[in-house]
Amino acid sequence: MATAAETHPDPYAAAKQVLSQIPHPVVIVGAAHGDERSCATATTMYVSHVPPMLAIAEHPGSRTTRLIQESGEFSVSILHDAQQELAVQAGHSAPGADKFAALKIPIVTQSFTKVPAVAGSIAQMWCKVRDTRPTGDHVLFVGEVVAATVNDRKFDALLRYRRRYMRMGHWTSEEAPEGYPT
Ligand SMILES: Cc1cc2nc3c(=O)[nH]c(=O)nc-3n(C[C@H](O)[C@H](O)[C@H](O)COP(=O)(O)O)c2cc1C
C-alpha cells in the first residue's frame, strides 16, 4: 500500500532541495495603485545592463502582484542585514489599504510615483514594467530601472540561502577597474 508521502508528495520538494541552494538577495518589492499600497519580501536579478533592467517573480494571488499589474510599476529595496525583521514582516499579508503603514515600514518616495520604497535599505530602485509573463506558479515582471538611490556606506546585504537568512562574508578581490560592469 502506498504511504501518505507517496500519495501526497510535497509539491515544494524540488524548491526546498534545489532552488534553495541559490544564494540570493532579500528585497522588498513595493507597489501602489489608487489608495492602496503593499509590499512583499522577494528577490531579484538583473536581466539587462543597458538599459538597466531587473526581474522579479511574484505570486499571482498577492496584493503586491495585483497592484503591479494595475499600475505598471514597482520598487525594489535591497535589504541591509539589519533589516531582517522587515523581511519577516513583509513576508505576510497585513490588514488595511496600506501595508507599509500597517507594518510601520519606513518609506522613501519619489515625486513622479505613488510607489514607496523602504528607507534605510542598501539601494532603492523604481521600475516601470516592460514585460510580464506567467512562469509556473509565479508571474515574472521585467522592469526598467527609471530612478534609484544607493547608500554607498551600507554594503552588508541580507541574503537568503538554504531556507535561512544570512549575512554576507568579506570580499575576496578588489573592485574591478574595468571589464564586466557589475
Ligand atoms: C525570504 C522570502 C522570500 C520571498 N520571496 C517571494 C518572491 O520572490 N515572490 C513572491 O511572490 N513572494 C515571495 N515571498 C512571499 C511574500 O513576501 C508574501 O506572500 C507576502 O505576504 C505578499 O504580501 P501581499 O499579499 O501583501 O502582497 C517571500 C517571502 C519570504 C519570507
The ligand as an SDF file (V2000), in Angstrom:
LIG
                    3D

 31 33  0  0  0  0  0  0  0  0999 V2000
   12.5040   35.1250    2.2120 C   0  0  0  0  0  0  0  0  0  0  0  0
   11.1950   35.3130    1.4660 C   0  0  0  0  0  0  0  0  0  0  0  0
   11.2190   35.4100    0.0940 C   0  0  0  0  0  0  0  0  0  0  0  0
   10.0330   35.5660   -0.6270 C   0  0  0  0  0  0  0  0  0  0  0  0
   10.1000   35.6800   -1.9770 N   0  0  0  0  0  0  0  0  0  0  0  0
    8.9640   35.8570   -2.6660 C   0  0  0  0  0  0  0  0  0  0  0  0
    9.0040   36.0380   -4.0700 C   0  0  0  0  0  0  0  0  0  0  0  0
   10.0940   36.0570   -4.6930 O   0  0  0  0  0  0  0  0  0  0  0  0
    7.8260   36.2090   -4.7220 N   0  0  0  0  0  0  0  0  0  0  0  0
    6.6250   36.2080   -4.0660 C   0  0  0  0  0  0  0  0  0  0  0  0
    5.5850   36.3520   -4.7160 O   0  0  0  0  0  0  0  0  0  0  0  0
    6.5510   36.0430   -2.7460 N   0  0  0  0  0  0  0  0  0  0  0  0
    7.6960   35.8890   -2.0350 C   0  0  0  0  0  0  0  0  0  0  0  0
    7.6160   35.7460   -0.6880 N   0  0  0  0  0  0  0  0  0  0  0  0
    6.2860   35.7380   -0.0180 C   0  0  0  0  0  0  0  0  0  0  0  0
    5.6460   37.1340    0.0300 C   0  0  0  0  0  0  0  0  0  0  0  0
    6.5070   38.0610    0.6520 O   0  0  0  0  0  0  0  0  0  0  0  0
    4.3020   37.0440    0.7790 C   0  0  0  0  0  0  0  0  0  0  0  0
    3.4190   36.2240    0.0450 O   0  0  0  0  0  0  0  0  0  0  0  0
    3.6520   38.3780    1.0940 C   0  0  0  0  0  0  0  0  0  0  0  0
    2.7310   38.1640    2.1530 O   0  0  0  0  0  0  0  0  0  0  0  0
    2.8630   39.0050   -0.0390 C   0  0  0  0  0  0  0  0  0  0  0  0
    2.2310   40.1540    0.5020 O   0  0  0  0  0  0  0  0  0  0  0  0
    0.8970   40.8110   -0.1150 P   0  0  0  0  0  0  0  0  0  0  0  0
   -0.1230   39.7240   -0.2430 O   0  0  0  0  0  0  0  0  0  0  0  0
    0.5420   41.8660    0.8810 O   0  0  0  0  0  0  0  0  0  0  0  0
    1.2740   41.3620   -1.4440 O   0  0  0  0  0  0  0  0  0  0  0  0
    8.8000   35.6160    0.0510 C   0  0  0  0  0  0  0  0  0  0  0  0
    8.7750   35.5310    1.4540 C   0  0  0  0  0  0  0  0  0  0  0  0
    9.9520   35.3860    2.1480 C   0  0  0  0  0  0  0  0  0  0  0  0
    9.8950   35.3210    3.6550 C   0  0  0  0  0  0  0  0  0  0  0  0
  1  2  1  0
  2  3  1  0
  2 30  2  0
  3  4  2  0
  4  5  1  0
  4 28  1  0
  5  6  2  0
  6  7  1  0
  6 13  1  0
  7  8  2  0
  7  9  1  0
  9 10  1  0
 10 11  2  0
 10 12  1  0
 12 13  2  0
 13 14  1  0
 14 15  1  0
 14 28  1  0
 15 16  1  0
 16 17  1  0
 16 18  1  0
 18 19  1  0
 18 20  1  0
 20 21  1  0
 20 22  1  0
 22 23  1  0
 23 24  1  0
 24 25  2  0
 24 26  1  0
 24 27  1  0
 28 29  2  0
 29 30  1  0
 30 31  1  0
M  END
$$$$
